[in-house]
Amino acid sequence: MIILMKGQVFKIHSDFYYVNFDNKIYECKLREILKKQKSKILTGDFVEFENGAITKILPRSNFLTRPSVANITQIVIVSAVKEPDLDFEQLDRYICFAKYHNIKTKLCFNKNDLSQDDKIIEQVFSVYEPLGFDIIFTSALEKIGTEDFKEILTNETTVFCGNSGVGKSSLINAIFPNLNLKTNEVSEKTHRGTHTTRHCEIFEKDNIRIIDTPGFSNLKFDFITPQTLTTLFDDINKYAKHCKFADCTHTKENGCEVLNNSDKIAPSRFQSYKSFFKESQEFKEKIKFESKKKESSQKISQNKNLAKISIQKRQSSRNNLRQQIYNEINNGEEE
């Protein structure tokens, strides 16, 4: 007897999808029809499956492509105060990325025990507290701030974002001590961490659900227009909305409303904006010469997802049908 079940993908490894259903784990493969549709399953997806085969991906409330996760309620951006040194531009990248996906964001600054420089802490609060972010300082090693950290995670499905080496796995170990996730030291030569997390995975305990993710640092804003980028900086956009130049870049124009109020914008934030703006310009130039229209590889018929054959194959099929009609007509005339 075939039993259709619904569960959530909590880990993906190679071609296997591990689905949690009724607190039991099922190892599943992707049904062939979904492969033909080039359907991509993400950690956090709710799916239907039967006999070890995933048959349907259920609608998502949201998703991220970097990292590849779905159905989350908040993002916690984890940065290190020291080792590696706090990179404000990289932090702003994560913040803008989260805002682009319209997902609630909180900021965690780990390894607080390693820094004796209060100026960094003061800068963090002066820049990000006026923007409305919840900010927490922790030390996973010294167990400082971990109880407060648990509080902001309770009753949420949280994805951690941050560079390698900032202590994401150490924080998860502090919350879930039985996991014993692997951690590595930051390289003295490169001052960067190494990847200890190889895939996205959900950990759950006491109303806390965390999706641990591999660290990454090469996120670029070469997929949005400069106009969209401006909306990701609340502290800049509030002046940009009143700028008298419709096509203003807000980086160099005389009389620009943003530049007129640049003294009210944190220098690190404005520098981040200018860096990201150059990347978004690359995308703007690209779409001038390239069509962005892409045909879907699937269609919906009678409330079912069906794989679509390629344009070439459809055209070939139409040609064969047309030739068949001509032959029938000609045969009819000969009779």
C-alpha positions in Angstrom: 0.0 0.0 0.0 1.4 3.4 -1.0 1.2 6.0 1.7 1.7 9.7 0.8 3.5 11.6 3.5 4.4 15.2 4.0 7.6 16.3 5.8 10.4 18.9 5.8 13.8 18.4 4.3 16.3 19.0 7.1 19.5 17.9 5.2 20.7 17.3 1.7 23.7 15.2 1.0 24.8 14.2 -2.5 21.6 13.1 -4.2 19.8 12.1 -1.0 17.2 14.2 0.8 16.6 13.6 4.5 13.0 14.3 5.3 11.6 14.7 8.9 8.1 13.3 9.2 6.5 12.8 12.6 9.9 13.0 14.3 11.2 10.2 12.0 13.9 10.6 9.4 13.3 9.2 5.9 16.1 9.0 3.2 14.6 10.0 -0.1 15.5 10.5 -3.7 13.9 12.9 -6.2 11.3 11.5 -8.5 12.3 11.5 -12.2 9.6 13.9 -13.3 10.9 16.5 -10.9 14.4 16.0 -12.3 13.1 16.6 -15.8 11.5 19.8 -14.6 14.9 20.8 -13.1 13.1 21.3 -9.8 15.6 22.4 -7.0 14.9 21.3 -3.5 16.3 23.4 -0.7 16.9 22.6 3.0 13.7 23.7 4.8 11.4 22.8 1.9 8.2 21.0 2.8 7.6 18.1 0.4 5.3 15.2 -0.3 6.9 11.8 -0.6 6.1 8.1 -0.9 8.2 4.9 -0.8 11.3 7.0 -0.5 10.6 9.2 -3.5 9.8 12.9 -3.3 6.8 13.6 -5.6 6.1 17.3 -4.9 7.6 20.4 -3.5 5.0 22.4 -1.5 4.7 26.2 -1.8 7.4 28.1 0.1 6.8 31.1 2.3 10.3 32.4 1.3 13.7 31.2 0.2 17.3 32.2 -0.1 19.7 31.2 -2.9 22.8 32.0 -0.8 22.7 30.0 1.3 20.1 27.6 -0.3 17.4 27.5 2.3 13.6 27.9 2.5 10.8 28.6 4.9 12.7 30.6 7.4 11.4 33.3 9.8 14.6 35.2 10.5 18.2 35.7 9.5 20.9 36.1 12.2 24.1 37.6 10.7 27.1 36.4 12.7 30.2 38.5 12.6 33.4 38.2 14.6 34.6 41.2 16.7 38.1 39.8 16.3 39.9 37.0 14.5 38.9 37.8 11.8 38.6 41.5 12.3 35.1 42.9 11.9 34.5 43.8 8.2 31.7 46.4 8.0 31.4 46.2 4.2 30.9 42.4 4.4 28.3 42.9 7.1 26.4 45.4 5.0 26.4 42.9 2.1 24.6 40.4 4.3 22.2 43.0 5.6 21.3 44.2 2.1 20.9 40.6 0.9 18.4 39.9 3.8 16.5 43.1 3.1 16.3 42.2 -0.6 14.5 39.0 0.4 12.4 40.9 2.9 13.3 38.6 5.9 13.6 39.8 9.5 17.3 40.3 10.5 19.2 40.3 13.7 22.9 41.0 14.3 25.2 38.8 16.5 28.8 39.8 17.1 30.8 36.8 18.4 34.3 36.4 20.0 33.6 39.4 22.2 36.2 38.1 24.7 39.0 38.6 22.2 38.6 42.3 21.8 39.7 45.0 24.2 38.7 47.8 21.8 35.5 49.5 22.9 35.5 51.7 19.8 34.4 48.7 17.7 31.4 48.1 20.0 30.6 51.8 20.0 30.7 51.9 16.2 28.4 48.9 15.9 25.8 50.5 18.1 26.1 54.0 16.6 25.7 52.6 13.0 23.2 49.8 13.3 21.0 50.5 16.4 19.4 53.6 14.7 18.5 51.3 11.8 16.4 49.3 14.1 18.5 46.1 14.4 18.5 43.9 17.4 22.1 43.6 18.4 23.7 41.0 20.7 27.4 40.4 21.6 28.4 36.9 22.5 31.4 34.7 23.2 30.7 31.1 22.4 34.0 30.1 24.1 33.3 31.9 27.3 29.6 31.2 27.2 29.0 35.0 27.4 25.6 36.2 26.0 24.5 32.7 25.1 21.3 32.8 27.2 20.3 36.1 25.6 21.2 34.5 22.2 18.8 31.6 22.9 16.1 34.1 23.7 16.2 35.7 20.2 16.2 32.3 18.6 13.2 30.9 20.5 10.0 30.2 18.5 11.9 31.1 15.2 13.3 29.2 12.3 16.7 30.9 12.0 19.3 30.7 9.3 22.8 31.8 10.3 24.8 33.9 7.7 28.4 35.0 8.0 31.9 34.5 6.9 33.8 31.3 7.7 35.6 31.5 11.0 33.2 33.9 12.8 32.0 31.1 15.1 28.6 30.0 13.8 29.3 26.3 14.6 30.7 27.3 18.0 27.5 29.2 18.8 25.4 26.2 17.8 27.6 24.0 20.0 27.0 26.4 22.9 23.2 26.1 22.4 23.2 22.4 21.5 26.2 20.9 23.4 25.5 17.4 22.4 26.0 18.1 18.7 29.8 18.7 18.9 30.0 20.3 15.5 33.5 20.6 14.1 35.2 24.0 14.5 38.5 25.3 13.2 40.8 28.2 14.1 41.3 31.2 11.9 44.4 31.0 9.8 47.3 33.2 11.0 48.5 33.6 7.4 45.2 34.6 5.7 43.3 35.8 8.8 40.3 33.9 7.4 38.4 31.0 8.6 38.1 27.6 6.9 34.8 26.0 6.0 33.8 23.6 8.8 30.1 23.3 7.7 29.8 21.6 4.3 26.0 21.7 3.8 22.9 23.3 5.2 21.2 21.4 8.0 18.4 22.0 10.5 19.0 21.5 14.2 16.0 21.7 16.6 15.7 21.8 20.4 13.3 23.5 22.9 11.4 25.6 20.3 14.7 26.7 18.7 15.2 25.7 15.0 18.5 26.7 13.5 19.7 26.1 9.9 23.5 25.9 9.9 25.1 26.9 6.6 28.5 27.0 5.0 30.2 30.4 5.2 30.7 32.4 2.1 32.2 35.8 1.2 32.0 36.3 -2.5 28.4 37.6 -2.6 28.1 40.4 -5.2 25.2 42.7 -6.2 25.5 42.0 -9.9 21.9 40.8 -10.1 20.0 44.0 -9.2 19.7 47.5 -10.7 21.1 50.5 -9.0 17.6 51.8 -8.3 16.8 48.6 -6.4 20.1 48.7 -4.5 19.2 52.2 -3.1 16.1 50.8 -1.5 18.2 48.3 0.5 19.9 51.2 2.4 17.2 52.8 4.6 19.6 55.4 5.8 20.4 56.5 2.2 17.0 55.8 0.6 15.2 58.3 2.9 17.2 61.1 1.2 17.3 59.5 -2.3 13.5 59.5 -2.4 13.6 63.3 -2.4 16.5 63.7 -4.8 15.6 66.1 -7.7 17.6 64.0 -10.2 15.6 61.0 -11.5 18.6 59.1 -12.7 21.0 60.2 -9.9 23.6 57.7 -8.7 23.9 59.5 -5.3 27.7 59.2 -5.6 29.0 62.3 -7.3 26.2 64.6 -8.6 26.2 68.3 -7.4 22.9 69.1 -5.7 22.2 65.4 -4.9 20.0 65.1 -1.8 21.9 62.2 -0.5 25.3 64.0 -0.9 23.8 67.1 0.7 23.0 64.9 3.8 26.1 62.7 3.7 27.2 63.9 7.1 24.1 62.2 8.6 25.1 58.8 7.0 27.7 56.6 8.7 30.9 56.7 6.5 31.2 52.9 6.5 27.6 52.6 5.2 28.1 55.1 2.4 31.3 53.4 1.4 29.5 50.1 1.2 26.8 51.7 -0.9 29.4 53.0 -3.4 31.1 49.6 -3.6 27.8 47.8 -4.2 26.7 50.5 -6.7 29.6 49.6 -9.0 28.5 46.0 -9.0 24.9 46.8 -9.7 26.0 49.0 -12.7 27.5 45.9 -14.2 24.1 44.2 -14.1 22.4 47.3 -15.6 24.9 47.3 -18.5 24.5 43.6 -19.0 20.7 43.7 -19.3 20.9 46.4 -22.0 22.2 43.9 -24.4 20.8 40.6 -23.2 17.3 39.4 -23.1 16.4 38.2 -19.6 13.3 36.2 -20.7 13.7 32.5 -19.9 11.1 30.0 -20.8 9.9 27.8 -17.9 10.8 24.1 -18.0 7.4 23.2 -16.5 3.7 23.9 -16.9 0.6 23.4 -14.9 -2.3 21.3 -16.4 -5.3 20.1 -14.4 -3.6 21.2 -11.2 -0.5 19.1 -11.9 3.1 20.2 -12.6 4.2 18.7 -16.0 7.5 18.8 -17.7 7.6 20.9 -20.9 9.4 19.6 -23.9 12.0 21.9 -25.4 11.1 24.6 -28.1 13.0 22.6 -30.7 11.1 19.4 -29.9 7.8 21.2 -29.9 8.5 22.7 -33.3 9.5 19.3 -34.6 6.3 17.9 -33.3 4.2 20.6 -35.0 6.1 20.1 -38.3 5.3 16.3 -38.2 1.7 17.0 -37.4 1.4 19.6 -40.2 3.0 17.1 -42.7 0.6 14.4 -41.5 -2.4 16.7 -42.3 -1.0 17.5 -45.8 -0.6 13.8 -46.5 -4.2 13.1 -45.5 -5.4 15.9 -47.7 -3.3 14.7 -50.6 -4.5 11.1 -50.2 -8.1 12.3 -50.1 -7.6 14.1 -53.4 -6.1 11.1 -55.1 -9.1 9.0 -54.1 
